[in-house]
Amino acid sequence: MTKFCKRCLYSEHHPLGIYIDESGLCSGCFIHEEKDIINWDEKIGQFEEILQKYKNRGNHFFDCVIPVSGNTDSFFVVDILKNKFGMNPLLVTYNTHFNTKVGIRNLARLLTKLDCDHLIQTVSPSIVKRVTRIAFEELGDIYWHVNAGNQTFPVQVATKFKIPLVIWGVNGWLDQVGMFSHYDNVEMSKKVRKEHSLRGIDAEELLLGKMGLTEQDIQPFVYPSDAQLEKSRVRGLYLGNFLRWDAQKQSEDMIEKYGYETKQEELTFN
């Protein structure tokens, strides 16, 4: 019989991996309780100290890269980094091909309201279809290409333009399922991406040579090499490690502050 957390109602089959103990509470709920005891003033102070190392780097125009999709998390992260901390971010988007009209409008609203430069990557639909089919047949996952693209393109941009800092929103494996603690300060890395988002298999191993896919075809899903990462010293930080993450309140704030547009949704495939 499937177990459900008696507090948040997540089941033990959560796709990110979750543990429900004998008391009926899940690992995510236990980690959520940390938010009530952490000294967030101290945490945000640590974050500000880190940012100071990356601001105004001589001849470099951008201070950091921020991956955005146009959801409320995107608005919140960009608002905090630009308006609270005075960073000059380059926004980047991997086009998931699962767009809605509301989502497209919100992304345009984000760029206009927060006045940021933006790069977007749209992979050929024929390649995305082949990648999706391979991932579905071998991993049972039609969302693999989204995770791979979302977590590869920002780092590719950072290494190409020599921007050594990428700011992500919340670490889902911490905030949803309690795989880590806020005190761990886990950073986004090549290892984290592969083990947690890509089901332990990189693009080269999963895709190369299958359904006619070449090295050039799969480049959007290939993470920079260790040599490139060592040279560029790119670092990926989760904002959720440094301030109390409250998705509901943040969404309401972004609706009020920027006119974020919502839409009633039915349950989706994921």
C-alpha positions as CSV (number, residue, x, y, z in Angstrom):
1,M,0.0,0.0,0.0
2,T,1.4,3.4,-1.0
3,K,2.4,5.7,1.9
4,F,1.5,9.4,1.9
5,C,3.0,12.0,4.1
6,K,0.3,13.0,6.6
7,R,1.3,16.7,6.4
8,C,2.1,17.6,2.8
9,L,0.3,14.5,1.2
10,Y,3.3,13.7,-1.1
11,S,3.5,10.0,-1.8
12,E,6.5,7.8,-1.3
13,H,6.7,7.6,-5.2
14,H,7.7,11.2,-5.5
15,P,9.9,11.4,-8.7
16,L,12.7,13.2,-6.8
17,G,12.9,10.5,-4.1
18,I,11.3,10.8,-0.7
19,Y,11.3,9.0,2.6
20,I,8.3,8.7,4.9
21,D,9.1,7.6,8.5
22,E,7.0,5.6,11.0
23,S,5.4,8.9,12.3
24,G,4.0,9.4,8.8
25,L,6.1,12.5,8.0
26,C,8.2,12.8,4.9
27,S,11.9,13.8,4.7
28,G,10.8,17.0,2.9
29,C,8.6,18.1,5.8
30,F,11.4,17.5,8.3
31,I,13.8,19.7,6.3
32,H,11.1,22.3,5.9
33,E,11.1,22.7,9.7
34,E,14.7,24.0,9.5
35,K,13.3,27.2,8.0
36,D,11.9,28.1,11.4
37,I,15.2,27.8,13.3
38,I,17.7,29.1,10.7
39,N,19.2,32.6,11.2
40,W,18.2,33.9,7.8
41,D,19.8,37.3,8.4
42,E,23.1,35.6,8.8
43,K,22.5,33.4,5.7
44,I,21.6,36.4,3.4
45,G,24.7,38.2,4.8
46,Q,26.8,35.2,3.6
47,F,25.2,35.4,0.2
48,E,25.9,39.1,-0.1
49,E,29.5,38.6,0.7
50,I,29.8,36.0,-2.1
51,L,28.1,38.3,-4.6
52,Q,30.6,41.1,-3.8
53,K,33.3,38.9,-5.3
54,Y,31.6,38.8,-8.6
55,K,30.3,42.4,-9.0
56,N,31.9,44.9,-11.3
57,R,34.6,42.6,-12.6
58,G,36.7,45.0,-14.6
59,N,35.9,44.8,-18.3
60,H,33.1,42.2,-17.8
61,F,29.6,43.6,-18.3
62,F,27.5,40.8,-16.7
63,D,27.8,39.8,-13.0
64,C,26.0,36.5,-13.2
65,V,23.8,34.2,-15.3
66,I,20.2,33.5,-14.2
67,P,18.2,30.7,-15.8
68,V,14.6,31.8,-16.3
69,S,11.4,30.3,-17.7
70,G,8.9,33.0,-17.0
71,N,7.4,31.4,-13.9
72,T,7.1,33.2,-10.6
73,D,10.4,31.8,-9.4
74,S,12.1,33.5,-12.3
75,F,10.5,36.9,-11.5
76,F,11.5,36.5,-7.8
77,V,15.1,35.5,-8.4
78,V,15.8,38.3,-10.9
79,D,14.0,40.8,-8.7
80,I,16.1,39.9,-5.7
81,L,19.4,39.8,-7.6
82,K,18.9,43.0,-9.6
83,N,16.9,45.2,-7.3
84,K,18.1,44.1,-3.8
85,F,21.7,43.3,-4.5
86,G,22.4,45.5,-7.5
87,M,23.6,42.7,-9.8
88,N,23.6,43.0,-13.6
89,P,22.4,39.5,-14.7
90,L,22.3,37.9,-18.1
91,L,19.0,35.9,-18.3
92,V,19.0,32.6,-20.3
93,T,16.2,30.3,-21.3
94,Y,16.1,26.8,-22.7
95,N,13.0,26.5,-24.8
96,T,11.3,23.4,-23.5
97,H,8.8,23.2,-26.4
98,F,6.0,22.8,-23.7
99,N,5.1,26.4,-23.8
100,T,1.6,28.0,-23.2
101,K,0.5,31.4,-24.4
102,V,0.4,32.5,-20.8
103,G,3.9,31.3,-20.2
104,I,5.2,33.1,-23.3
105,R,3.5,36.3,-22.2
106,N,5.0,36.0,-18.7
107,L,8.5,35.6,-20.1
108,A,8.0,38.7,-22.2
109,R,6.7,40.5,-19.1
110,L,9.7,39.4,-17.1
111,L,12.2,40.8,-19.7
112,T,10.2,44.1,-20.1
113,K,9.5,44.8,-16.4
114,L,12.9,43.9,-15.1
115,D,14.7,45.3,-18.1
116,C,17.4,42.6,-18.6
117,D,19.4,41.2,-21.5
118,H,18.3,37.7,-22.5
119,L,19.4,34.7,-24.5
120,I,17.1,31.8,-25.5
121,Q,18.0,28.5,-27.1
122,T,15.5,26.7,-29.2
123,V,16.6,23.2,-30.3
124,S,15.3,21.9,-33.6
125,P,11.9,20.2,-33.1
126,S,13.0,17.1,-35.0
127,I,16.0,16.7,-32.6
128,V,13.8,17.2,-29.5
129,K,11.4,14.6,-30.8
130,R,14.1,12.1,-31.2
131,V,15.7,12.9,-27.8
132,T,12.3,12.6,-26.2
133,R,11.6,9.2,-27.8
134,I,14.9,7.8,-26.8
135,A,14.6,9.0,-23.2
136,F,11.0,7.7,-23.0
137,E,11.9,4.3,-24.4
138,E,15.1,3.8,-22.3
139,L,14.3,5.8,-19.1
140,G,10.5,6.1,-19.2
141,D,11.0,9.9,-19.0
142,I,9.7,12.3,-21.6
143,Y,10.9,15.3,-19.5
144,W,14.6,14.3,-19.7
145,H,15.4,16.8,-22.5
146,V,13.9,19.6,-20.4
147,N,16.1,18.9,-17.4
148,A,19.1,18.4,-19.6
149,G,18.6,21.6,-21.6
150,N,17.6,23.7,-18.6
151,Q,20.7,22.7,-16.6
152,T,23.1,22.7,-19.5
153,F,22.5,25.9,-21.6
154,P,23.0,28.3,-18.6
155,V,26.4,26.8,-17.9
156,Q,27.4,26.7,-21.6
157,V,26.6,30.5,-21.7
158,A,28.5,31.1,-18.5
159,T,31.7,29.4,-19.8
160,K,31.4,31.0,-23.2
161,F,31.0,34.5,-22.0
162,K,33.4,34.0,-19.0
163,I,30.7,34.8,-16.4
164,P,31.7,32.7,-13.3
165,L,28.5,32.7,-11.4
166,V,25.1,31.1,-12.1
167,I,22.2,31.8,-9.7
168,W,19.5,29.2,-9.6
169,G,16.3,29.5,-7.6
170,V,15.5,26.7,-5.2
171,N,17.1,23.3,-4.9
172,G,14.1,21.0,-5.4
173,W,15.8,18.0,-3.9
174,L,16.2,20.0,-0.7
175,D,12.9,22.0,-0.6
176,Q,10.6,19.3,-1.8
177,V,12.0,16.0,-0.6
178,G,14.7,16.9,2.0
179,M,17.6,15.1,0.3
180,F,19.9,17.8,1.8
181,S,19.8,20.3,4.6
182,H,19.9,24.1,4.2
183,Y,23.1,24.0,6.3
184,D,24.8,21.9,3.6
185,N,24.8,24.8,1.1
186,V,24.8,22.4,-1.8
187,E,25.8,24.0,-5.1
188,M,24.7,23.2,-8.6
189,S,27.4,21.1,-10.3
190,K,28.0,18.6,-13.1
191,K,27.6,15.8,-10.6
192,V,24.4,17.1,-9.1
193,R,22.9,17.5,-12.6
194,K,23.8,14.0,-13.7
195,E,22.8,12.1,-10.6
196,H,19.6,14.0,-9.7
197,S,18.2,15.5,-12.9
198,L,19.4,13.1,-15.7
199,R,18.8,9.8,-13.9
200,G,22.5,9.1,-13.8
201,I,23.1,9.1,-17.5
202,D,24.8,11.9,-19.6
203,A,23.7,12.9,-23.1
204,E,26.7,11.3,-24.8
205,E,25.8,7.9,-23.3
206,L,22.1,8.1,-23.8
207,L,21.8,9.8,-27.2
208,L,25.0,9.6,-29.4
209,G,24.5,7.5,-32.5
210,K,20.9,6.6,-31.8
211,M,18.2,7.6,-34.2
212,G,20.9,9.2,-36.3
213,L,21.9,11.8,-33.7
214,T,25.4,13.2,-34.2
215,E,27.7,15.0,-31.8
216,Q,26.6,18.2,-33.3
217,D,22.9,17.3,-32.7
218,I,23.3,16.6,-29.0
219,Q,25.5,19.6,-28.2
220,P,22.6,21.5,-26.5
221,F,22.6,18.7,-23.9
222,V,26.3,18.2,-23.4
223,Y,27.7,19.9,-20.2
224,P,31.0,21.8,-20.6
225,S,34.0,19.6,-20.1
226,D,36.0,19.4,-16.8
227,A,38.8,21.4,-18.5
228,Q,36.3,24.2,-19.5
229,L,34.8,24.3,-16.0
230,E,38.3,24.4,-14.4
231,K,39.3,27.3,-16.7
232,S,36.1,29.3,-16.3
233,R,35.6,28.5,-12.6
234,V,31.9,28.6,-13.0
235,R,30.0,28.3,-9.7
236,G,26.3,27.5,-9.3
237,L,24.5,28.8,-6.3
238,Y,20.9,28.2,-5.1
239,L,19.2,31.3,-3.8
240,G,17.0,29.1,-1.7
241,N,20.0,28.2,0.5
242,F,20.3,31.8,1.6
243,L,16.8,33.1,2.2
244,R,13.6,31.5,3.4
245,W,11.9,30.1,0.3
246,D,8.1,30.4,0.3
247,A,6.8,29.7,-3.1
248,Q,3.2,30.7,-2.3
249,K,4.1,34.1,-0.9
250,Q,6.6,34.8,-3.6
251,S,4.1,34.0,-6.3
252,E,1.5,36.4,-4.6
253,D,4.2,39.1,-4.4
254,M,5.2,38.8,-8.1
255,I,1.5,38.9,-9.1
256,E,1.1,42.2,-7.2
257,K,4.4,43.7,-8.1
258,Y,4.8,42.8,-11.7
259,G,1.3,41.7,-12.9
260,Y,2.3,38.1,-13.3
261,E,-0.4,36.3,-15.2
262,T,-1.9,33.1,-13.8
263,K,-4.0,30.4,-15.4
264,Q,-6.2,27.7,-14.0
265,E,-4.5,24.4,-14.8
266,E,-5.5,20.7,-14.8
267,L,-3.0,18.2,-13.7
268,T,-0.2,17.6,-16.2
269,F,1.8,14.5,-17.2
270,N,4.5,15.3,-14.7
